[in-house]
Amino acid sequence: MANILYPPARPLSVGEVLDLAFRMFGATLVKCLPYSFAAVIIGQLPNLRDLLHGQNALLMQPDAQIRRLHDPSWLFMELVAGCGIVLLYSAVILRAYALVTGHPVASGVELTSSLRRFPGMLLIWILVVLGMVACLAPAALFLLAGSGFAGTAMAVVAGVVLLIPASWLALRWSCSGTVYLLTDRGAVASMAHSWHLTEGSFWRLSLIYTVGIVVIVVLSGITGMLSGMLAAIFARGDIVFMMGVITAVAVLLGAISTPFYVALALAVLGDLSVRKEGSDLAERISSPATP
């Protein structure tokens, strides 16, 4: 018998949303790993390009990083990596959703559906990023207008202050991609629906997402210490080997983190749908739209 975890039958407390997210994460992790591993590996393409050119992004000087922005091969790798991440992240959402709603999971079906929905999903990501950049743009103006330490300090202070509206905007649109993939709404309509769902839930959602971030940070810290210990024991001063160990751990962590983000996004969407529109509407999204 299928283990039906979604959608929730009633509005949930913050603790219940997090509990649902962890239960869905445990139920979907293994079967979502192929897509999440592929997403992380594709995301490493720009770093692979740097390594082939004898460079390391972590060790590059700021001027070298700026020059890299004018390199067509690096820009192409960034474009491929970004599109691949959007496509495979969408596939993770669809597979996780099928698992927690008791629907059969067929290999490749999620990827095909993600490919069909890719243009709209990419548009949502672009609009969200542009919105956040617009919020943070005044900080860059402070940096350009100022000079020396004073200019930098003003830019940093402005950036910290402007993170508040940027974070608020990101939170209001945080359900956009999930809504788009699981309903028959278009990209812009999904963003509008996310705006409606998240209205009046700023502090609840801030707490939920903060806990999620803390979980990932703690996991990153633990895995970082373990990878450092392994590298110190086995590398014996070999920088290349050490970087290989660190990269492998980063790939593993990224692959595990993605299903957790997805489970959290599903839990939040389920709670908001029931809270805002009632159980009948939550049930309506029990079958993803097929474009």
Stockholm file with secondary structure:
# STOCKHOLM 1.0

chainA/1-291         MANILYPPARPLSVGEVLDLAFRMFGATLVKCLPYSFAAVIIGQLPNLRDLLHGQNALLMQPDAQIRRLHDPSWLFMELVAGCGIVLLYSAVILRAYALVTGHPVASGVELTSSLRRFPGMLLIWILVVLGMVACLAPAALFLLAGSGFAGTAMAVVAGVVLLIPASWLALRWSCSGTVYLLTDRGAVASMAHSWHLTEGSFWRLSLIYTVGIVVIVVLSGITGMLSGMLAAIFARGDIVFMMGVITAVAVLLGAISTPFYVALALAVLGDLSVRKEGSDLAERISSPATP
#=GR chainA/1-291 SS CCCCCCSCSSCCCHHHHHHHHHHHHHHHHHHHHHHHHHHHHHHTHHHHHHHHTTCCTTTCCHHHHHHHTTCHHHHHHHHHHHHHHHHHHHHHHHHHHHHHTTCCCCTTHHHHHHHHHHHHHHHHHHHHHHHHHHHHHHHHHHHHHCCHHHHHHHHHHHHHHHHHHHHHHHHHTTTHHHHHHHSSCCHHHHHHHHHHHHTTCHHHHHHHHHHHHHHHHHHHHHHHHHHHHHHHHHHTTCHHHHHHHHHHHHHHHHHHHHHHHHHHHHHHHHHHHHHHHCHHHHHHTTSCCCC
#=GC SS_cons         CCCCCCSCSSCCCHHHHHHHHHHHHHHHHHHHHHHHHHHHHHHTHHHHHHHHTTCCTTTCCHHHHHHHTTCHHHHHHHHHHHHHHHHHHHHHHHHHHHHHTTCCCCTTHHHHHHHHHHHHHHHHHHHHHHHHHHHHHHHHHHHHHCCHHHHHHHHHHHHHHHHHHHHHHHHHTTTHHHHHHHSSCCHHHHHHHHHHHHTTCHHHHHHHHHHHHHHHHHHHHHHHHHHHHHHHHHHTTCHHHHHHHHHHHHHHHHHHHHHHHHHHHHHHHHHHHHHHHCHHHHHHTTSCCCC
//
